[in-house]
């Protein structure tokens, strides 16, 4: 018999102990990945790198990322989250800071590719880590609190990056070099702290009582048994499961939609206002991500309480794709910012709601490899997004056309979510039976 009060107490302690720090890690992760979008104009002006080269370098990160996601998650499961997540942060911070040396296209490509290699496993690793600590009925909220790091990174990071870009010749560095150095090394420092702060599993937590450790461990183990009674996967066998492939497709098309908001919207808004990316533009760029902060918290709690994650995700992505098209339709900065608020809230904030679906379905080794495959293959959408935009813009001679095509492609995530319905709820019912 599981002491539910002790399990709930353990979850509350884990929420306060782990999620703020994991959120900080995600803030730095997303900032180091996206800051090339803030530096775009200054970086290209200094180096002479073309739009096509910029797009390729922005996206090549996700090739390195995809190639090492699955091995990274399998290593995390073996050596523990504390060591592996700390190692990931330390190495990606060092590589991100090395962007100060990216004076030509080839160096830019190599550093961005290596950044993807070093970051590989962080996001799926944390998603797997959360399954060790949070039962299914509370996991969307926990994932949502962690995911707040993405919008929070740009609520803080947009003005910060804009401010750093106003500093020239600090320690002999140009403005964009200074930005990459500061934001990259910050991640390395937090990675060192992670080696001492994180706890890999409830059974190892000195900050839980013995009763809390036992109750939470048993609750998670019973849920795992429920998943494995429903479906079992090998590390590679997940790729033969149509539901897993559908999850991959959904995540891929979401990333295609988020791509232009990350890599092109900062420069687009700066051009609409006429100032480039400075502190004032950075503050405006923070507004969509502030809206996403609120939307993430509201919709993850709402979806958990109503247990309607798929429907909530459908509605959020639909609104986001429509708004993304509007971002490409106008150069009016007011309309552009309002549309971006809806687009980011729909496409970015829907992701923690989405992740409640595969994490309820996958268990055991299938969870470690399946989550990693979904992130790895899905993130190829982030590689494809700037390439598609650059190609469509060049083909049509219209700098707005790429936004329309990417908006249409991201709507395919909605179609796949609708098709996912058969069997999607069966697992939830099976897990609920075991955990009652």
C-alpha positions as CSV (number, residue, x, y, z in Angstrom):
1,X,0.0,0.0,0.0
2,X,1.5,3.3,-1.1
3,X,1.3,6.3,1.3
4,X,-0.2,8.8,-1.1
5,X,0.3,11.7,1.4
6,X,4.0,10.9,1.6
7,X,4.2,10.6,-2.2
8,X,2.5,14.0,-2.6
9,X,4.9,15.5,-0.1
10,X,7.9,14.1,-2.0
11,X,6.6,15.6,-5.2
12,X,6.1,19.0,-3.6
13,X,9.7,18.9,-2.3
14,X,11.0,17.8,-5.7
15,X,9.1,20.6,-7.4
16,X,10.7,23.3,-5.2
17,X,14.1,21.7,-5.1
18,X,14.6,20.6,-8.8
19,X,12.4,22.5,-11.1
20,X,13.8,26.0,-10.5
21,X,17.3,24.8,-11.2
22,X,16.3,22.8,-14.2
23,X,14.5,25.9,-15.5
24,X,17.6,27.9,-15.1
25,X,19.5,25.3,-17.1
26,X,16.9,25.5,-19.8
27,X,17.1,29.3,-19.8
28,X,20.8,29.2,-20.6
29,X,20.3,26.3,-23.0
30,X,17.8,28.0,-25.2
31,X,19.6,31.4,-24.9
32,X,22.8,29.9,-26.2
33,X,20.9,28.2,-29.0
34,X,18.9,31.2,-30.1
35,X,21.3,34.1,-29.5
36,X,22.6,33.8,-33.0
37,X,19.2,35.3,-34.0
38,X,19.9,38.5,-31.9
39,X,23.4,38.8,-33.3
40,X,22.4,38.2,-36.9
41,X,22.7,41.7,-38.4
42,X,25.9,42.6,-36.5
43,X,27.5,39.2,-37.0
44,X,26.8,39.3,-40.8
45,X,28.0,42.9,-41.1
46,X,31.3,42.1,-39.4
47,X,32.0,38.7,-41.1
48,X,30.3,39.2,-44.5
49,X,28.5,35.9,-44.1
50,X,25.6,35.6,-46.6
51,X,22.0,35.0,-45.7
52,X,22.2,31.4,-47.0
53,X,25.3,30.8,-44.9
54,X,23.6,32.2,-41.9
55,X,20.6,30.0,-42.4
56,X,22.7,26.9,-42.8
57,X,24.8,27.6,-39.7
58,X,21.7,28.4,-37.7
59,X,20.2,25.1,-38.6
60,X,23.3,22.8,-38.6
61,X,23.2,22.8,-34.8
62,X,20.3,20.4,-35.0
63,X,22.2,17.9,-37.2
64,X,24.7,17.5,-34.4
65,X,21.9,17.5,-31.9
66,X,20.0,14.8,-33.7
67,X,23.0,12.5,-34.2
68,X,23.8,12.2,-30.5
69,X,20.4,12.5,-28.8
70,X,19.7,8.8,-28.4
71,X,23.2,7.7,-27.2
72,X,23.2,10.6,-24.8
73,X,19.9,9.6,-23.2
74,X,21.0,6.0,-22.9
75,X,24.2,7.2,-21.2
76,X,22.2,9.3,-18.8
77,X,20.1,6.3,-17.8
78,X,23.3,4.4,-17.1
79,X,25.5,7.0,-15.3
80,X,22.8,9.2,-13.7
81,X,21.2,12.6,-14.5
82,X,23.4,14.6,-12.1
83,X,26.7,13.9,-13.8
84,X,25.4,13.8,-17.3
85,X,23.3,16.9,-17.3
86,X,26.2,18.8,-15.6
87,X,28.6,17.5,-18.3
88,X,26.3,18.6,-21.1
89,X,26.1,22.2,-19.7
90,X,29.8,22.6,-19.1
91,X,30.7,21.5,-22.6
92,X,28.0,23.4,-24.5
93,X,28.8,26.6,-22.6
94,X,32.5,26.4,-23.6
95,X,31.6,25.7,-27.3
96,X,29.0,28.5,-27.3
97,X,31.6,31.0,-26.1
98,X,33.9,29.9,-28.9
99,X,31.5,31.7,-31.3
100,X,33.9,34.7,-30.7
101,X,36.2,33.0,-33.2
102,X,33.5,32.6,-35.9
103,X,35.0,35.1,-38.4
104,X,34.2,33.0,-41.5
105,X,31.4,30.7,-42.7
106,X,33.3,27.4,-42.2
107,X,34.3,28.2,-38.6
108,X,30.7,29.3,-37.9
109,X,29.4,25.9,-39.3
110,X,31.8,23.9,-37.2
111,X,31.1,25.7,-33.9
112,X,27.3,25.5,-34.5
113,X,27.5,21.8,-35.3
114,X,29.7,21.1,-32.2
115,X,27.2,23.1,-30.1
116,X,24.5,20.7,-31.2
117,X,26.7,17.7,-30.3
118,X,27.4,19.1,-26.9
119,X,23.8,20.1,-26.2
120,X,22.5,16.7,-27.4
121,X,20.6,14.9,-24.7
122,X,19.8,17.9,-22.5
123,X,16.1,18.4,-23.3
124,X,15.2,14.7,-23.7
125,X,17.4,13.9,-20.7
126,X,15.4,16.3,-18.5
127,X,12.2,14.9,-19.9
128,X,13.4,11.4,-19.0
129,X,14.6,12.7,-15.6
130,X,11.2,14.1,-14.8
131,X,9.6,10.6,-15.3
132,X,11.8,9.5,-12.3
133,X,10.3,12.2,-10.0
134,X,6.8,13.1,-11.1
135,X,3.8,10.7,-11.5
136,X,1.8,10.9,-14.8
137,X,-1.0,12.9,-13.3
138,X,1.4,15.7,-12.2
139,X,3.9,15.5,-15.0
140,X,2.5,18.0,-17.5
141,X,2.5,20.6,-14.8
142,X,6.1,19.7,-13.9
143,X,7.1,19.7,-17.5
144,X,5.4,23.0,-17.9
145,X,7.3,24.5,-15.0
146,X,10.5,23.3,-16.5
147,X,9.6,24.6,-19.9
148,X,9.0,28.0,-18.5
149,X,12.7,28.3,-19.0
150,X,12.2,28.7,-22.7
151,X,10.0,31.8,-22.6
152,X,11.8,33.1,-19.5
153,X,15.1,32.8,-21.4
154,X,13.8,35.3,-23.9
155,X,11.9,37.5,-21.5
156,X,15.3,38.0,-19.8
157,X,17.5,37.1,-22.7
158,X,16.0,39.5,-25.3
159,X,16.8,42.7,-23.3
160,X,20.1,41.2,-22.1
161,X,21.2,40.3,-25.6
162,X,20.1,43.7,-26.8
163,X,22.1,45.4,-24.0
164,X,25.2,43.3,-24.6
165,X,25.0,44.2,-28.3
166,X,25.3,47.9,-27.4
167,X,28.8,47.2,-25.9
168,X,31.7,47.5,-28.3
169,X,35.4,46.8,-27.8
170,X,34.9,45.4,-24.3
171,X,38.2,43.4,-23.6
172,X,38.9,43.8,-27.3
173,X,35.7,42.1,-28.4
174,X,33.1,43.3,-30.8
175,X,29.5,43.5,-29.5
176,X,28.4,40.1,-30.9
177,X,31.6,38.4,-29.6
178,X,30.9,39.9,-26.2
179,X,27.4,38.6,-26.2
180,X,28.4,35.0,-27.1
181,X,31.2,35.0,-24.5
182,X,29.1,36.1,-21.6
183,X,26.1,33.9,-22.3
184,X,28.2,30.8,-23.1
185,X,30.4,31.0,-20.0
186,X,27.4,31.5,-17.8
187,X,26.2,28.0,-18.9
188,X,29.5,26.5,-18.0
189,X,29.4,27.9,-14.5
190,X,25.8,26.6,-13.9
191,X,26.9,23.2,-15.3
192,X,29.6,23.0,-12.6
193,X,27.0,23.8,-9.9
194,X,24.7,21.1,-11.3
195,X,27.3,18.4,-10.6
196,X,26.8,19.1,-6.9
197,X,23.2,20.2,-6.7
198,X,21.1,17.7,-8.7
199,X,19.9,14.3,-7.3
200,X,19.6,11.5,-9.9
201,X,16.7,9.6,-8.3
202,X,14.3,9.8,-5.3
203,X,16.1,6.9,-3.5
204,X,19.3,9.1,-3.4
205,X,17.7,12.3,-2.1
206,X,19.0,13.2,1.3
207,X,16.3,16.0,1.4
208,X,13.5,13.4,1.4
209,X,12.4,11.3,4.4
210,X,12.6,7.5,4.1
211,X,8.8,7.3,3.9
212,X,8.7,9.9,1.1
213,X,11.5,8.1,-0.8
214,X,9.6,4.8,-0.5
215,X,6.2,6.2,-1.5
216,X,7.4,8.2,-4.5
217,X,9.7,5.3,-5.7
218,X,6.9,2.8,-5.5
219,X,4.4,5.2,-7.2
220,X,6.8,5.7,-10.2
221,X,7.6,1.9,-10.4
222,X,3.9,1.0,-10.5
223,X,3.4,3.4,-13.4
224,X,6.3,1.9,-15.2
225,X,4.9,-1.5,-14.8
226,X,1.6,-0.3,-16.2
227,X,3.3,1.1,-19.3
228,X,5.3,-2.1,-19.8
229,X,2.2,-4.2,-19.4
230,X,0.6,-2.2,-22.2
231,X,3.5,-2.0,-24.7
232,X,7.2,-2.9,-24.6
233,X,9.9,-1.4,-26.8
234,X,13.6,-2.1,-27.4
235,X,15.9,0.9,-27.9
236,X,15.4,0.8,-31.7
237,X,12.0,-0.9,-31.7
238,X,10.3,2.4,-30.9
239,X,10.8,3.4,-34.5
240,X,8.5,0.6,-35.6
241,X,5.6,2.0,-33.5
242,X,3.3,4.2,-35.5
243,X,2.4,6.2,-32.5
244,X,6.0,7.1,-31.8
245,X,6.5,8.1,-35.4
246,X,3.4,10.2,-35.2
247,X,4.9,11.9,-32.1
248,X,8.1,12.5,-34.1
249,X,6.1,14.2,-36.9
250,X,4.1,16.4,-34.5
251,X,7.3,17.6,-32.8
252,X,9.0,18.2,-36.1
253,X,6.2,20.4,-37.5
254,X,6.0,22.3,-34.2
255,X,9.8,23.1,-34.5
256,X,9.4,24.2,-38.1
257,X,6.9,26.8,-36.9
258,X,9.0,27.9,-33.9
259,X,12.1,28.3,-36.1
260,X,11.3,31.6,-37.8
261,X,10.2,33.1,-34.4
262,X,13.7,32.2,-33.0
263,X,16.0,32.9,-35.9
264,X,14.2,35.6,-38.0
265,X,11.7,37.5,-35.9
266,X,14.3,39.6,-33.9
267,X,15.9,41.0,-37.1
268,X,12.5,41.4,-38.7
269,X,11.1,43.5,-35.8
270,X,14.3,45.5,-35.7
271,X,13.9,46.3,-39.4
272,X,10.2,47.2,-39.0
273,X,11.1,49.7,-36.2
274,X,14.3,50.9,-38.0
275,X,16.7,50.6,-35.1
276,X,18.2,47.2,-35.5
277,X,18.3,45.0,-32.4
278,X,19.0,47.2,-29.4
279,X,17.7,47.4,-25.8
280,X,14.3,48.9,-26.8
281,X,13.7,46.2,-29.5
282,X,14.9,43.6,-27.0
283,X,12.2,44.6,-24.6
284,X,9.6,44.3,-27.3
285,X,11.0,40.9,-28.2
286,X,10.4,39.8,-24.7
287,X,6.7,40.4,-24.8
288,X,5.7,37.3,-26.9
289,X,7.8,35.1,-24.5
290,X,6.2,36.7,-21.5
291,X,2.8,35.7,-23.0
292,X,4.2,32.2,-23.5
293,X,5.2,32.1,-19.8
294,X,1.7,32.8,-18.8
295,X,0.2,30.4,-21.4
296,X,2.6,27.6,-20.5
297,X,1.5,27.7,-16.8
298,X,-2.2,28.1,-17.5
299,X,-2.6,25.4,-20.2
300,X,-0.4,22.7,-18.5
301,X,-2.5,23.0,-15.3
302,X,-5.7,23.2,-17.3
303,X,-4.8,20.1,-19.4
304,X,-3.7,18.1,-16.3
305,X,-7.0,18.9,-14.5
306,X,-9.2,18.1,-17.4
307,X,-7.0,15.3,-18.8
308,X,-7.5,16.6,-22.3
309,X,-3.9,17.2,-23.4
310,X,-4.4,16.3,-27.0
311,X,-7.3,18.7,-27.5
312,X,-5.6,21.6,-25.7
313,X,-2.5,21.0,-27.9
314,X,-4.6,21.0,-31.1
315,X,-6.2,24.4,-30.2
316,X,-2.8,26.0,-29.2
317,X,-1.0,24.9,-32.3
318,X,-3.9,26.0,-34.6
319,X,-3.9,29.5,-33.1
320,X,-0.1,29.6,-33.3
321,X,0.2,28.7,-37.0
322,X,-2.4,31.3,-38.0
323,X,-0.6,34.0,-36.0
324,X,2.8,33.0,-37.6
325,X,1.3,33.7,-41.0
326,X,0.2,37.2,-39.8
327,X,3.8,37.8,-38.6
328,X,4.9,37.3,-42.2
329,X,2.1,39.4,-43.6
330,X,2.8,42.7,-41.9
331,X,5.7,45.2,-41.3
332,X,3.6,47.1,-38.8
333,X,5.5,46.6,-35.6
334,X,2.4,46.8,-33.3
335,X,0.5,44.1,-35.3
336,X,3.7,42.1,-35.6
337,X,4.3,42.0,-31.9
338,X,0.6,41.1,-31.1
339,X,0.7,38.3,-33.7
340,X,4.0,37.0,-32.3
341,X,2.5,36.9,-28.8
342,X,-0.2,34.6,-30.1
343,X,2.3,32.6,-32.3
344,X,4.8,32.0,-29.6
345,X,2.1,31.2,-27.0
346,X,0.6,28.7,-29.4
347,X,3.6,27.0,-30.9
348,X,6.2,27.2,-28.0
349,X,3.9,26.9,-25.0
350,X,2.1,23.9,-26.5
351,X,5.2,21.7,-26.2
352,X,5.0,20.8,-22.5
353,X,1.3,19.8,-23.1
354,X,2.4,17.7,-26.0
355,X,5.1,15.9,-24.0
356,X,2.5,14.5,-21.6
357,X,1.4,12.2,-24.5
358,X,4.6,10.3,-25.3
359,X,5.8,10.2,-21.6
360,X,2.5,8.5,-20.7
361,X,3.0,6.0,-23.5
362,X,6.7,5.0,-23.3
363,X,8.3,3.2,-20.4
364,X,11.6,1.5,-19.6
365,X,14.3,1.5,-22.2
366,X,11.6,2.6,-24.7
367,X,11.2,5.8,-22.7
368,X,15.0,6.6,-22.8
369,X,15.3,6.0,-26.5
370,X,11.8,7.0,-27.6
371,X,11.9,10.4,-26.0
372,X,15.4,11.0,-27.4
373,X,14.3,9.9,-30.9
374,X,11.3,12.2,-30.8
375,X,13.5,15.1,-29.8
376,X,16.3,14.2,-32.2
377,X,14.2,13.6,-35.3
378,X,11.7,16.3,-34.4
379,X,14.5,18.9,-34.0
380,X,15.4,18.3,-37.7
381,X,12.5,20.7,-38.2
382,X,14.6,23.4,-36.5
383,X,17.3,22.6,-39.1
384,X,14.9,22.6,-42.0
385,X,13.0,25.7,-41.0
386,X,15.6,28.4,-41.8
387,X,16.7,26.4,-45.0
388,X,13.0,26.3,-46.2
389,X,12.6,30.0,-45.5
390,X,15.8,31.0,-47.2
391,X,14.9,28.8,-50.3
392,X,11.3,30.1,-50.6
393,X,12.3,33.7,-50.1
394,X,15.0,33.4,-52.8
395,X,12.7,31.5,-55.1
396,X,9.9,34.0,-54.9
397,X,12.0,37.2,-54.4
398,X,9.7,37.9,-51.4
399,X,11.1,38.0,-47.9
400,X,7.7,37.3,-46.4
401,X,6.8,34.1,-48.4
402,X,8.8,31.8,-46.2
403,X,6.7,32.7,-43.2
404,X,3.6,31.6,-45.1
405,X,5.1,28.2,-46.1
406,X,6.4,27.5,-42.6
407,X,3.0,28.4,-41.1
408,X,1.3,25.9,-43.4
409,X,3.9,23.2,-42.6
410,X,3.5,23.7,-38.9
411,X,-0.3,23.2,-39.2
412,X,0.5,19.6,-40.2
413,X,1.2,19.0,-36.5
414,X,-2.5,19.6,-35.9
415,X,-3.5,17.0,-38.6
416,X,-1.2,14.4,-36.9
417,X,-2.7,15.1,-33.5
418,X,-6.1,14.5,-34.8
419,X,-5.0,11.2,-36.4
420,X,-3.3,10.2,-33.1
421,X,-6.7,9.7,-31.4
422,X,-7.0,5.9,-31.9
423,X,-5.4,4.3,-28.9
424,X,-4.1,7.5,-27.4
425,X,-6.4,7.4,-24.4
426,X,-6.1,3.6,-23.8
427,X,-2.7,3.9,-22.2
428,X,-3.8,6.7,-19.9
429,X,-6.6,4.4,-18.6
430,X,-4.2,1.5,-18.2
431,X,-1.8,3.6,-16.2
432,X,-4.6,5.0,-14.0
433,X,-5.8,1.5,-13.1
434,X,-2.3,0.4,-12.0
435,X,-1.7,3.5,-9.9
436,X,-5.1,3.5,-8.1
